Amino acid sequence: MTIVQLEYIVAVDTYRSFGIAAEKCFITQPTMSMQVQKLEEDLGVILFDRSKQPVVPTEIGVEILEQARVALKEGYKIKELISNKKGAVEGELKIGIIPTLAPYLMPGVISAFMDKYPKLQLIIWEYTTEQIIQELKNGLLDCGILSTPVKDKSLHENPLFYECFVAYLSKSSPLIAKKNLSTQDIDLDDLWLLNEGHCMRNQILNMCNRDRSDQLKPFEYNTDSVETLKRMVDMNRGITLLPELSMAGFSVKQLDRVRYFRSPGPSREISIVTHRNFLKKRLISILEQEIMLAVPKRMQNNKKKQILDIY
Protein backbone atom coordinates (compact mmCIF):
# COMPACT_ATOMS: atom_id res chain seq x y z
CA MET A 1 0.00 0.00 0.00
CA THR A 2 1.47 3.35 -1.07
CA ILE A 3 0.59 7.01 -0.61
CA VAL A 4 -0.01 7.27 -4.35
CA GLN A 5 -2.54 4.42 -4.22
CA LEU A 6 -4.36 6.16 -1.36
CA GLU A 7 -4.47 9.35 -3.44
CA TYR A 8 -5.96 7.39 -6.32
CA ILE A 9 -8.77 5.77 -4.32
CA VAL A 10 -9.65 9.11 -2.72
CA ALA A 11 -9.81 10.64 -6.21
CA VAL A 12 -12.16 7.87 -7.42
CA ASP A 13 -14.35 8.40 -4.35
CA THR A 14 -14.38 12.17 -4.86
CA TYR A 15 -15.34 12.09 -8.54
CA ARG A 16 -17.22 8.75 -8.50
CA SER A 17 -15.60 7.96 -11.84
CA PHE A 18 -12.38 6.15 -12.75
CA GLY A 19 -12.06 8.21 -15.93
CA ILE A 20 -12.43 11.63 -14.30
CA ALA A 21 -10.23 10.58 -11.36
CA ALA A 22 -7.51 9.48 -13.78
CA GLU A 23 -7.74 12.79 -15.62
CA LYS A 24 -7.46 14.78 -12.38
CA CYS A 25 -4.44 12.70 -11.29
CA PHE A 26 -2.78 13.10 -14.72
CA ILE A 27 -2.68 9.38 -15.49
CA THR A 28 -4.53 7.09 -17.90
CA GLN A 29 -7.71 5.31 -16.91
CA PRO A 30 -6.15 1.82 -17.32
CA THR A 31 -3.34 2.87 -14.95
CA MET A 32 -5.86 4.16 -12.42
CA SER A 33 -7.93 0.96 -12.61
CA MET A 34 -4.83 -1.23 -12.30
CA GLN A 35 -3.51 0.60 -9.22
CA VAL A 36 -6.89 0.52 -7.45
CA GLN A 37 -7.30 -3.17 -8.26
CA LYS A 38 -3.77 -3.91 -6.98
CA LEU A 39 -4.57 -2.16 -3.69
CA GLU A 40 -7.80 -4.14 -3.39
CA GLU A 41 -5.85 -7.37 -3.92
CA ASP A 42 -3.26 -6.37 -1.29
CA LEU A 43 -6.01 -5.53 1.22
CA GLY A 44 -8.19 -8.51 0.33
CA VAL A 45 -11.35 -6.40 -0.02
CA ILE A 46 -13.32 -4.67 -2.78
CA LEU A 47 -13.36 -0.89 -2.30
CA PHE A 48 -15.76 0.16 -5.08
CA ASP A 49 -18.93 -1.25 -6.56
CA ARG A 50 -18.15 -0.91 -10.26
CA SER A 51 -21.56 -2.21 -11.35
CA LYS A 52 -23.13 1.13 -10.45
CA GLN A 53 -22.79 4.40 -12.32
CA PRO A 54 -21.49 6.57 -10.84
CA VAL A 55 -19.29 4.13 -8.95
CA VAL A 56 -19.83 4.02 -5.18
CA PRO A 57 -17.66 2.68 -2.36
CA THR A 58 -18.60 -0.60 -0.74
CA GLU A 59 -19.44 -0.76 2.96
CA ILE A 60 -15.85 -1.58 3.91
CA GLY A 61 -14.67 0.86 1.24
CA VAL A 62 -16.36 3.76 3.05
CA GLU A 63 -14.39 2.99 6.23
CA ILE A 64 -11.09 2.53 4.41
CA LEU A 65 -11.54 5.75 2.43
CA GLU A 66 -12.15 7.67 5.64
CA GLN A 67 -8.85 6.41 7.03
CA ALA A 68 -7.11 7.03 3.70
CA ARG A 69 -8.04 10.71 3.92
CA VAL A 70 -6.69 10.89 7.47
CA ALA A 71 -3.44 9.18 6.42
CA LEU A 72 -2.97 11.52 3.46
CA LYS A 73 -3.58 14.59 5.58
CA GLU A 74 -1.02 13.45 8.15
CA GLY A 75 1.47 12.71 5.38
CA TYR A 76 1.03 16.21 3.97
CA LYS A 77 1.60 17.64 7.46
CA ILE A 78 5.01 15.94 7.60
CA LYS A 79 6.00 17.51 4.28
CA GLU A 80 4.79 20.88 5.51
CA LEU A 81 6.79 20.61 8.75
CA ILE A 82 9.98 19.83 6.84
CA SER A 83 9.40 22.66 4.35
CA ASN A 84 8.76 25.15 7.15
CA LYS A 85 11.86 24.00 9.02
CA LYS A 86 13.99 24.59 5.94
CA GLY A 87 12.40 27.99 5.45
CA ALA A 88 11.63 26.98 1.87
CA VAL A 89 8.68 28.35 -0.06
CA GLU A 90 8.03 25.51 -2.46
CA GLY A 91 5.48 22.94 -3.50
CA GLU A 92 2.07 23.72 -4.95
CA LEU A 93 -0.91 25.76 -3.83
CA LYS A 94 -4.30 24.96 -5.35
CA ILE A 95 -6.54 28.03 -5.41
CA GLY A 96 -10.14 28.58 -6.46
CA ILE A 97 -11.26 32.12 -7.22
CA ILE A 98 -14.55 33.63 -8.39
CA PRO A 99 -14.46 34.85 -12.04
CA THR A 100 -15.72 38.35 -11.16
CA LEU A 101 -12.47 38.90 -9.22
CA ALA A 102 -9.84 36.72 -10.90
CA PRO A 103 -8.92 38.82 -13.98
CA TYR A 104 -8.50 41.99 -11.93
CA LEU A 105 -6.58 40.59 -8.95
CA MET A 106 -4.63 37.51 -9.99
CA PRO A 107 -2.35 38.79 -12.79
CA GLY A 108 -0.49 41.07 -10.36
CA VAL A 109 -0.43 38.44 -7.62
CA ILE A 110 0.90 35.77 -9.99
CA SER A 111 3.60 38.12 -11.26
CA ALA A 112 4.77 38.78 -7.68
CA PHE A 113 4.87 35.05 -6.92
CA MET A 114 6.91 34.30 -10.05
CA ASP A 115 9.50 36.88 -9.02
CA LYS A 116 9.66 36.11 -5.29
CA TYR A 117 8.87 32.39 -5.05
CA PRO A 118 10.06 30.60 -8.21
CA LYS A 119 9.84 27.16 -6.55
CA LEU A 120 6.17 27.56 -5.62
CA GLN A 121 3.62 26.46 -8.19
CA LEU A 122 0.21 28.16 -8.14
CA ILE A 123 -2.60 26.06 -9.63
CA ILE A 124 -5.64 28.30 -10.09
CA TRP A 125 -9.21 27.57 -11.15
CA GLU A 126 -11.96 30.10 -11.78
CA TYR A 127 -15.08 28.64 -10.16
CA THR A 128 -18.41 29.87 -8.86
CA THR A 129 -18.79 30.22 -5.10
CA GLU A 130 -20.69 26.93 -4.83
CA GLN A 131 -18.00 25.08 -6.79
CA ILE A 132 -15.23 26.48 -4.60
CA ILE A 133 -17.06 25.47 -1.42
CA GLN A 134 -17.57 21.94 -2.71
CA GLU A 135 -13.94 21.59 -3.86
CA LEU A 136 -12.69 22.82 -0.46
CA LYS A 137 -14.84 20.23 1.32
CA ASN A 138 -13.58 17.48 -1.00
CA GLY A 139 -9.97 18.46 -0.33
CA LEU A 140 -9.34 19.38 -3.97
CA LEU A 141 -8.48 23.01 -3.23
CA ASP A 142 -6.16 24.39 -0.56
CA CYS A 143 -8.03 27.70 -0.39
CA GLY A 144 -10.59 29.86 -2.13
CA ILE A 145 -10.70 33.59 -2.79
CA LEU A 146 -14.32 34.63 -2.84
CA SER A 147 -17.02 36.93 -1.57
CA THR A 148 -18.16 36.19 1.98
CA PRO A 149 -19.76 35.39 4.35
CA VAL A 150 -20.59 31.90 3.08
CA LYS A 151 -22.08 30.84 6.44
CA ASP A 152 -20.68 27.31 6.45
CA LYS A 153 -19.39 26.05 9.80
CA SER A 154 -16.98 23.59 8.16
CA LEU A 155 -15.08 26.48 6.55
CA HIS A 156 -12.86 29.23 7.93
CA GLU A 157 -13.14 32.76 6.48
CA ASN A 158 -10.31 35.28 6.71
CA PRO A 159 -11.54 38.69 5.40
CA LEU A 160 -8.91 40.54 3.32
CA PHE A 161 -10.51 43.60 1.73
CA TYR A 162 -13.78 45.27 0.83
CA GLU A 163 -14.56 46.11 -2.77
CA CYS A 164 -17.16 48.71 -3.71
CA PHE A 165 -19.71 48.25 -6.46
CA VAL A 166 -20.02 51.11 -8.93
CA ALA A 167 -22.66 51.85 -11.54
CA TYR A 168 -21.53 51.92 -15.17
CA LEU A 169 -23.95 53.89 -17.32
CA SER A 170 -24.71 54.06 -21.01
CA LYS A 171 -24.49 57.49 -22.67
CA SER A 172 -28.28 57.64 -22.89
CA SER A 173 -28.97 56.74 -19.25
CA PRO A 174 -30.97 59.42 -17.38
CA LEU A 175 -28.74 58.70 -14.36
CA ILE A 176 -25.78 60.25 -16.17
CA ALA A 177 -26.87 63.67 -14.85
CA LYS A 178 -26.41 62.55 -11.23
CA LYS A 179 -23.12 62.87 -9.36
CA ASN A 180 -23.83 60.03 -6.91
CA LEU A 181 -26.53 57.39 -6.86
CA SER A 182 -28.71 55.64 -4.33
CA THR A 183 -29.83 52.04 -4.66
CA GLN A 184 -33.37 53.31 -5.29
CA ASP A 185 -32.13 54.93 -8.52
CA ILE A 186 -31.49 51.50 -10.07
CA ASP A 187 -34.23 50.25 -12.39
CA LEU A 188 -33.83 46.46 -12.61
CA ASP A 189 -35.38 46.43 -16.06
CA ASP A 190 -32.45 48.54 -17.34
CA LEU A 191 -29.83 46.46 -15.57
CA TRP A 192 -27.44 44.02 -17.25
CA LEU A 193 -26.71 41.11 -14.89
CA LEU A 194 -24.57 37.99 -14.76
CA ASN A 195 -26.08 34.52 -15.04
CA GLU A 196 -27.74 32.85 -12.11
CA GLY A 197 -25.23 31.02 -9.94
CA HIS A 198 -22.90 34.01 -9.57
CA CYS A 199 -22.79 35.51 -6.09
CA MET A 200 -22.36 38.99 -7.58
CA ARG A 201 -25.77 38.69 -9.25
CA ASN A 202 -27.34 37.78 -5.91
CA GLN A 203 -25.58 40.66 -4.16
CA ILE A 204 -26.86 43.19 -6.68
CA LEU A 205 -30.43 41.90 -6.50
CA ASN A 206 -30.25 41.94 -2.70
CA MET A 207 -28.97 45.51 -2.84
CA CYS A 208 -31.86 46.66 -5.00
CA ASN A 209 -34.32 44.64 -2.90
CA ARG A 210 -36.86 44.73 -5.71
CA ASP A 211 -38.10 42.34 -8.37
CA ARG A 212 -37.99 42.90 -12.08
CA SER A 213 -41.24 43.79 -13.78
CA ASP A 214 -43.16 41.23 -15.82
CA GLN A 215 -42.79 43.36 -18.94
CA LEU A 216 -41.61 41.25 -21.88
CA LYS A 217 -38.13 42.28 -23.06
CA PRO A 218 -37.05 41.96 -26.72
CA PHE A 219 -34.25 39.56 -25.75
CA GLU A 220 -32.44 38.08 -22.77
CA TYR A 221 -28.65 37.86 -22.67
CA ASN A 222 -26.95 35.38 -20.32
CA THR A 223 -23.27 35.83 -19.57
CA ASP A 224 -20.61 34.78 -17.06
CA SER A 225 -18.35 37.72 -17.93
CA VAL A 226 -18.06 41.14 -16.33
CA GLU A 227 -16.30 42.29 -19.49
CA THR A 228 -19.36 41.36 -21.54
CA LEU A 229 -21.54 43.46 -19.23
CA LYS A 230 -19.27 46.44 -19.88
CA ARG A 231 -19.50 45.98 -23.63
CA MET A 232 -23.27 45.65 -23.53
CA VAL A 233 -23.54 49.01 -21.79
CA ASP A 234 -21.01 50.57 -24.20
CA MET A 235 -22.87 49.39 -27.29
CA ASN A 236 -26.47 49.46 -26.06
CA ARG A 237 -28.68 51.15 -23.52
CA GLY A 238 -28.98 50.51 -19.80
CA ILE A 239 -26.58 50.17 -16.89
CA THR A 240 -24.60 47.53 -15.07
CA LEU A 241 -22.93 47.32 -11.67
CA LEU A 242 -19.24 46.51 -11.58
CA PRO A 243 -16.74 45.57 -8.87
CA GLU A 244 -14.34 48.48 -8.40
CA LEU A 245 -11.18 46.59 -9.37
CA SER A 246 -12.65 45.96 -12.83
CA MET A 247 -12.26 49.68 -13.61
CA ALA A 248 -8.51 49.28 -14.06
CA GLY A 249 -7.65 50.30 -17.61
CA PHE A 250 -10.80 52.35 -18.15
CA SER A 251 -10.46 55.20 -20.61
CA VAL A 252 -11.31 58.77 -19.58
CA LYS A 253 -14.61 58.50 -21.46
CA GLN A 254 -15.50 55.29 -19.63
CA LEU A 255 -14.62 56.81 -16.25
CA ASP A 256 -16.99 59.67 -17.05
CA ARG A 257 -19.82 57.12 -17.08
CA VAL A 258 -18.95 55.60 -13.69
CA ARG A 259 -21.04 56.63 -10.69
CA TYR A 260 -20.36 55.77 -7.06
CA PHE A 261 -23.15 55.26 -4.54
CA ARG A 262 -23.82 57.50 -1.59
CA SER A 263 -22.28 56.39 1.71
CA PRO A 264 -22.53 53.71 2.92
CA GLY A 265 -21.90 52.39 -0.56
CA PRO A 266 -22.65 48.76 -1.48
CA SER A 267 -19.57 46.55 -1.21
CA ARG A 268 -18.52 42.95 -1.09
CA GLU A 269 -16.21 41.35 1.45
CA ILE A 270 -13.39 39.35 -0.15
CA SER A 271 -11.84 36.60 1.96
CA ILE A 272 -9.47 33.68 1.81
CA VAL A 273 -11.59 30.66 2.68
CA THR A 274 -10.17 27.33 3.82
CA HIS A 275 -11.43 24.13 5.34
CA ARG A 276 -11.40 24.22 9.14
CA ASN A 277 -8.61 21.61 9.20
CA PHE A 278 -6.57 23.15 6.42
CA LEU A 279 -2.93 22.57 5.62
CA LYS A 280 -0.27 24.72 3.91
CA LYS A 281 -0.77 27.50 6.44
CA ARG A 282 2.52 29.20 5.58
CA LEU A 283 1.86 29.21 1.82
CA ILE A 284 -1.66 30.57 2.33
CA SER A 285 -0.27 33.26 4.63
CA ILE A 286 2.16 34.31 1.88
CA LEU A 287 -0.73 34.40 -0.61
CA GLU A 288 -2.64 36.66 1.77
CA GLN A 289 0.35 39.04 2.03
CA GLU A 290 0.68 39.32 -1.74
CA ILE A 291 -3.03 39.99 -2.18
CA MET A 292 -2.91 42.77 0.40
CA LEU A 293 0.02 44.35 -1.46
CA ALA A 294 -1.95 44.19 -4.72
CA VAL A 295 -5.09 46.04 -3.57
CA PRO A 296 -5.36 49.72 -2.56
CA LYS A 297 -5.07 50.36 1.18
CA ARG A 298 -8.44 52.15 1.22
CA MET A 299 -10.06 48.79 0.43
CA GLN A 300 -8.61 47.17 3.53
CA ASN A 301 -11.24 48.46 5.97
CA ASN A 302 -15.02 48.23 5.92
CA LYS A 303 -15.85 51.67 7.30
CA LYS A 304 -18.68 53.48 5.50
CA LYS A 305 -19.50 50.38 3.46
CA GLN A 306 -22.64 48.31 3.20
CA ILE A 307 -21.52 44.65 2.93
CA LEU A 308 -23.93 42.77 0.69
CA ASP A 309 -25.07 39.21 1.37
CA ILE A 310 -24.25 36.65 -1.34
CA TYR A 311 -27.43 34.63 -0.72
Buried (B, 14 or more C-beta within 10 A) or exposed (E): EEEEBBBBBBBBBBBBBBEBBBBBBEBEBEEBBEBBBBBBEEBEBBBBEEEEEEBBBBEEBEEBBEEBBEBBEEEBEEEBEEBEEEEEBEBEBBBBBBBBBBBBBBEBBBEBBEEEBEEBEBEBBBBBBEBBBBBBBBBBBBBBBBBBBBEBEEBBBEBBBBBBBBBBBBEEBEBEEEEEBEBEBBBEEBBBBBEEEBBBBBBBBEBBEEEEEEEEEEEEEEBEBBEBBBEBBEEEEBBBBBBBBBBEEBEEEBEEBBBBBEEEBBBBBBBBBBBEEBBBEBBBEBBBEBBEEBBEEEBEEBEEBBBBBBE
